[in-house]
């Protein structure tokens, strides 16, 4: 047929309309922290590793994160979405190939002879049909290919979201483990404080009974004991919440599973911290990579909308067997076929198609702004974590100094009391300062661990299984 050469030329001249995606090159800072705030921790150390939590050298933490990755429902849901995305790409790719189908039917018809100008009794006939058909949409302007490209980009979004889910879950598990260790250390310090309060109260009561103490001293010691006991319930609640959260992270009900009792001493603080250079962060963070993939998908949507402005061509062919009796079904006289080509070209639609293309461009610009904002938020998170870690180091040093000073002050107060040069209240005050300094140091050490986890999450690349 004469139109076949024309269709062949169109197929050979097929092009893909719309812009080709080029990953943006965002401007990245030279360092994470401003010069006035920058410390050694603001510079890049060793290269970040996927399983960053292994840097703490806690076998129990490693095992717990592995269990969480294997059993957490949110991770399973993200994995299922990724699998669905892979099937969506396969489904979209099928449009590049001819579509073959077969149809058949059986029916009983009564023919109206009068409608054909004949007279007589209208006959009743059975009808049988069966045959395959083939259709093929020529992707002359690349609309199908752009649609597949968009689905593949969305698949990358799902893949990076799975990596982000791994990263966030590992950070949540590590933070909960650190919270358990910190709460247990605080409870141990508070138990010692309360025990000392009881001993002090017994001491002043004994002194009062012997006539060397006063009721004011007894009331002061009792008040200190009551105040220190109020510190225990909030820390116990913090411990309970961390244990319950950890159970949820590993896919267990709190009543059915108990986490390990972590200790601060079992966590090794890595020095120096493994930080990627700022220019490499945009190629490591799953949320940034997901935003870039979403931008790619929006770019492909522009191509799809553009292709709808151009003509579309569809080729069809079918073979059919039709007969009024089963024994005549496969005879040559019962065979029929048709071959055709269809052309659809939009001419006037009230501006709908062009509006859709403009909308696709606007959505691409929105995705670009989201991508830029995601990068800014990532650098902000890293900067916040590094600044917090620097401030933690300053606080820990100050708390260590305060503990040493309080310890020396307590020793002098006890010596002065034994020499009869001071009252028991002075000893109690010195002991209170020492206990508070000890508790403050425990909290500072716990905060260093928690903020170290935050830095590693902010610059990590997810688990090995997610990559």
C-alpha positions in Angstrom: 0.0 0.0 0.0 1.2 3.5 -0.8 1.2 4.8 2.7 3.7 2.2 4.0 6.8 4.0 2.6 5.6 7.2 4.3 5.2 5.4 7.6 8.6 3.9 7.2 10.1 7.4 6.8 8.3 8.6 9.8 9.5 5.7 11.9 13.1 6.3 10.8 12.8 10.0 11.5 11.3 9.4 15.0 12.6 11.8 17.5 12.1 12.4 21.2 10.6 15.8 22.0 11.0 17.6 25.2 14.2 18.5 27.1 16.8 15.9 27.9 17.5 15.7 31.6 20.8 17.0 32.8 21.5 16.7 36.6 21.9 20.1 38.1 25.2 21.2 39.6 24.2 22.9 42.8 26.6 25.3 44.4 28.1 23.7 47.5 29.9 25.4 50.4 33.6 24.9 51.0 33.0 23.8 54.6 30.0 22.8 56.7 30.5 25.4 59.4 31.1 29.1 59.2 34.7 30.1 59.7 34.0 31.7 63.1 32.4 28.4 64.3 34.6 25.9 62.4 36.7 23.4 64.4 38.5 20.3 63.5 35.2 18.4 63.5 34.0 20.7 60.7 36.7 19.3 58.3 36.4 16.1 56.4 37.9 13.0 58.0 37.9 9.5 56.7 35.5 8.5 54.0 32.0 7.7 55.3 31.0 4.0 55.3 27.6 2.5 54.6 27.3 0.7 58.0 28.4 3.7 60.0 27.1 2.3 63.3 29.9 -0.3 63.3 32.3 2.6 64.2 30.9 2.4 67.7 32.3 -1.1 68.1 29.2 -2.5 69.8 28.4 -6.0 68.7 25.0 -5.7 70.4 24.2 -2.6 68.5 25.3 -4.1 65.2 23.1 -7.2 65.8 20.1 -5.0 66.8 20.3 -2.8 63.7 20.5 -5.9 61.5 17.4 -7.3 63.2 15.6 -4.0 62.7 16.4 -3.8 59.0 15.2 -7.4 58.6 12.0 -7.1 60.6 10.8 -3.5 60.6 7.4 -3.1 58.9 8.3 0.4 57.5 11.4 -1.1 55.7 9.2 -3.9 54.4 6.7 -1.3 53.0 9.4 0.7 51.3 10.8 -2.5 49.8 7.3 -3.4 48.5 7.0 0.1 46.9 10.3 -0.4 45.2 9.2 -3.8 43.8 6.0 -2.1 42.6 8.0 0.6 40.9 10.0 -2.0 39.1 6.8 -3.5 37.7 5.6 -0.1 36.7 8.7 0.4 34.6 8.2 -3.0 33.0 4.6 -2.2 32.3 5.4 1.1 30.7 8.1 -0.5 28.6 5.6 -2.9 27.1 4.2 0.0 25.0 7.3 -0.1 22.8 6.3 -3.5 21.4 3.3 -4.6 19.3 0.2 -5.5 21.3 -1.1 -8.9 20.3 -4.5 -10.1 21.4 -7.1 -12.7 20.4 -10.8 -12.4 20.6 -13.6 -14.8 20.0 -17.3 -14.8 20.3 -20.5 -16.8 19.8 -23.9 -15.4 19.3 -27.4 -16.0 17.9 -28.9 -13.3 15.6 -32.3 -12.7 14.0 -31.8 -10.9 10.7 -34.3 -8.2 9.8 -34.8 -8.8 6.0 -37.1 -5.8 5.6 -34.2 -3.5 6.5 -32.5 -4.8 3.3 -35.6 -4.5 1.1 -36.4 -8.2 1.2 -39.7 -9.9 2.2 -40.2 -13.1 3.9 -39.6 -14.7 7.3 -36.7 -13.3 9.2 -34.0 -16.0 9.6 -32.3 -16.8 12.9 -28.6 -17.6 12.6 -25.9 -18.7 14.9 -22.6 -16.9 14.6 -19.1 -18.0 15.6 -15.9 -15.9 15.4 -12.3 -16.2 16.5 -9.1 -14.4 15.5 -5.9 -12.6 16.6 -5.3 -8.8 16.2 -2.1 -6.8 16.3 -1.7 -3.1 17.0 1.4 -1.0 17.2 1.6 2.7 18.2 4.6 4.3 16.4 6.5 6.4 19.0 7.4 9.0 16.4 7.8 11.9 18.8 9.1 9.9 21.8 6.1 10.3 24.1 6.2 6.6 25.1 9.9 6.7 25.7 9.6 9.8 27.8 6.9 8.1 29.8 9.2 5.1 30.4 12.0 7.5 31.3 9.7 9.1 33.9 8.7 5.7 35.4 12.4 4.8 35.6 13.1 8.1 37.4 10.3 7.4 39.8 11.8 4.0 40.4 15.0 5.7 41.4 13.0 7.8 43.8 11.6 4.7 45.4 15.1 3.2 45.6 16.5 6.2 47.3 13.6 6.4 49.7 14.3 2.8 50.7 17.9 3.8 51.3 16.7 6.8 53.4 14.4 4.5 55.4 17.4 2.3 56.2 19.5 5.3 57.2 16.7 6.8 59.4 15.9 3.4 61.0 19.6 2.8 61.8 19.8 6.3 63.4 16.6 5.7 65.4 17.9 2.4 66.7 21.3 3.8 67.6 19.8 6.8 69.3 17.4 4.7 71.3 20.3 2.4 72.4 22.2 5.5 73.4 19.2 6.9 75.3 18.9 3.6 77.2 22.6 3.7 78.1 22.4 7.3 79.1 19.2 6.8 81.2 20.8 3.8 83.0 23.9 5.8 83.7 21.9 8.7 85.1 19.8 6.3 87.2 23.0 4.7 88.6 24.2 8.2 89.6 20.9 9.2 91.0 20.7 6.0 93.0 24.0 6.8 94.6 22.9 10.4 95.3 19.7 9.1 97.0 21.7 6.6 98.9 24.0 9.3 100.2 21.0 11.4 101.0 19.7 8.6 103.2 23.1 8.3 104.9 23.2 12.0 105.5 19.7 12.0 107.0 20.6 9.2 109.3 23.8 11.0 110.3 22.1 14.3 111.2 19.3 12.4 113.1 22.0 10.6 115.1 23.7 13.9 115.8 20.4 15.5 116.8 19.8 12.6 119.2 23.2 13.1 120.7 22.6 16.8 121.2 25.2 17.9 118.6 22.8 18.4 115.8 19.7 20.6 115.2 16.3 20.1 113.9 17.1 22.6 111.1 19.8 20.2 109.9 17.5 17.2 110.0 14.9 19.1 108.0 17.5 20.3 105.5 18.7 16.7 104.9 15.2 15.4 104.6 14.3 18.1 102.1 17.4 17.3 100.0 16.4 13.6 100.0 12.9 14.4 98.8 14.1 16.7 96.1 16.6 14.2 94.8 14.0 11.4 94.7 11.9 13.5 92.4 14.7 13.2 89.8 14.2 9.5 89.4 10.7 9.1 87.8 11.4 11.3 84.8 14.6 9.3 84.0 12.8 6.0 84.5 10.1 7.2 82.1 12.8 8.2 79.6 14.2 4.7 79.9 10.8 3.1 79.4 10.1 5.1 76.3 13.4 4.3 74.8 12.9 0.6 75.4 9.4 0.7 73.9 10.6 2.6 70.9 13.4 0.2 70.3 10.9 -2.7 70.4 8.8 -1.0 67.8 11.9 -0.3 65.6 12.6 -4.1 65.5 9.0 -4.9 64.7 8.1 -6.2 68.1 5.4 -5.2 70.6 6.9 -3.8 73.8 5.2 -6.4 75.9 6.7 -9.3 73.9 10.3 -8.2 73.6 12.9 -6.5 75.8 16.0 -4.7 74.4 19.5 -5.1 75.7 20.6 -3.0 78.7 23.2 -0.9 76.9 26.0 0.9 78.8 27.7 4.1 77.9 31.1 2.3 78.3 30.4 -0.1 75.4 30.3 2.6 72.8 33.5 3.8 71.2 33.5 7.3 69.9 35.2 7.5 66.5 37.9 10.0 66.0 38.1 11.6 63.6 34.6 11.5 62.4 34.2 10.1 58.9 32.9 13.1 57.0 32.6 13.5 53.2 33.6 16.8 51.8 30.7 19.1 51.2 30.7 18.7 47.4 30.3 14.9 47.9 27.4 15.2 50.3 24.9 15.8 47.4 25.9 12.4 45.9 25.6 10.5 49.2 22.5 11.6 51.0 19.5 9.5 49.9 17.0 12.4 50.3 19.0 14.5 47.9 19.3 11.7 45.4 15.6 11.1 45.7 14.9 14.8 45.1 17.1 14.6 42.0 15.3 11.6 40.7 12.0 13.3 41.2 13.3 16.3 39.2 14.2 13.8 36.4 10.7 12.4 36.5 9.2 15.9 36.2 11.5 16.6 33.3 10.3 13.5 31.5 6.7 14.7 32.1 7.5 17.8 30.0 8.4 15.4 27.1 5.2 13.4 27.5 3.1 16.6 27.5 5.0 17.9 24.5 4.5 14.7 22.5 0.8 15.1 22.9 0.9 18.2 20.8 2.1 16.2 17.8 0.3 13.6 15.6 0.1 10.0 16.7 0.1 7.0 14.3 -1.3 3.6 15.1 -0.9 0.4 13.0 -3.4 -2.4 13.2 -3.9 -5.8 11.7 -6.3 -8.6 12.4 -7.3 -12.0 11.1 -10.8 -13.3 11.8 -12.6 -16.6 11.3 -16.3 -16.2 11.1 -19.0 -18.8 10.3 -22.7 -19.6 11.0 -22.0 -23.2 11.6 -19.1 -24.9 13.5 -18.2 -27.3 10.7 -17.6 -24.3 8.4 -15.5 -22.4 10.9 -12.0 -23.2 9.6 -12.8 -23.2 5.9 -11.1 -20.7 3.6 -14.4 -19.0 2.9 -14.8 -18.2 6.6 -11.5 -16.3 6.8 -11.1 -12.5 6.8 -8.4 -10.0 7.5 -7.7 -6.3 7.7 -4.7 -4.0 7.8 -4.8 -0.4 8.5 -3.1 2.7 9.9 -4.7 5.5 11.9 -3.5 9.0 12.3 -4.6 11.3 15.1 -3.5 14.9 15.0 -4.7 17.5 17.5 -5.9 20.7 15.8 -8.0 22.6 18.3 -8.7 21.6 21.9 -9.2 25.0 23.6 -5.6 25.2 24.6 -5.8 22.1 26.9 -2.7 20.4 25.6 -0.5 23.5 25.7 -1.8 24.3 29.2 -0.8 20.8 30.3 2.7 21.3 28.9 3.0 24.7 30.8 1.8 22.9 33.9 4.4 20.2 33.4 7.1 23.0 33.2 5.8 24.6 36.3 5.9 21.3 38.2 9.5 20.8 37.0 10.4 24.3 38.4 8.7 23.3 41.6 10.7 20.1 41.8 13.9 22.1 41.1 13.2 24.4 44.0 12.4 21.3 46.2 15.7 19.8 45.1 17.6 23.0 46.1 15.7 23.2 49.4 16.6 19.6 50.2 20.3 20.3 49.7 20.1 23.4 51.9 18.3 21.4 54.6 20.9 18.7 54.4 23.8 21.1 54.8 21.9 22.8 57.7 21.4 19.5 59.4 25.1 18.6 59.1 26.1 22.1 60.3 23.7 21.8 63.3 25.0 18.4 64.2 28.7 19.4 64.0 28.1 22.6 66.0 26.2 20.6 68.6 29.1 18.2 68.8 31.6 21.0 69.3 29.4 22.5 72.1 29.1 19.0 73.6 32.9 18.8 73.8 33.0 22.2 75.6 30.3 21.1 78.0 32.0 17.8 78.8 35.2 19.6 79.5 33.5 22.0 81.7 31.6 19.3 83.5 34.8 17.4 84.0 36.4 20.5 85.6 33.3 21.0 87.7 33.4 17.4 89.0 37.1 17.7 89.9 36.5 21.0 91.7 33.4 19.6 93.5 35.4 16.5 94.5 38.2 18.6 96.0 35.6 20.8 97.8 33.9 17.8 99.3 37.1 16.4 100.6 38.0 19.7 102.3 34.5 20.0 103.8 34.7 16.6 105.3 38.1 17.2 106.7 36.9 20.6 108.1 33.9 18.9 109.7 36.0 16.2 111.3 38.2 18.9 112.7 35.1 20.6 114.2 35.6 23.7 112.1 32.4 23.5 110.0 28.8 22.2 110.3 27.3 19.2 108.7 25.3 21.5 106.5 28.5 22.6 104.8 29.4 19.0 104.2 25.9 18.4 102.7 26.2 21.4 100.4 29.6 20.2 99.2 28.3 16.7 98.7 25.3 18.1 96.7 27.6 20.0 94.4 29.7 16.9 93.8 26.6 14.8 93.1 25.2 17.3 90.7 28.5 17.6 88.9 28.7 13.8 88.6 25.2 13.7 87.1 26.0 16.6 84.8 29.1 14.8 83.4 27.0 11.6 82.7 24.5 13.7 80.8 27.3 15.5 78.9 28.9 12.1 77.9 25.5 10.8 76.8 24.9 14.0 74.7 28.2 13.5 72.9 27.2 10.0 71.9 23.7 11.1 70.7 25.1 14.0 68.7 27.8 11.8 67.2 25.0 9.5 65.9 23.3 12.6 64.5 26.4 13.6 62.6 26.9 10.1 61.2 23.3 9.9 60.1 23.5 13.4 58.5 26.5 12.4 56.4 25.9 8.6 56.0 24.8 6.8 52.9 22.5 4.1 54.3 23.0 0.4 54.8 24.8 -1.9 52.5 21.5 -3.7 51.8 19.9 -0.5 50.6 22.6 0.4 48.1 
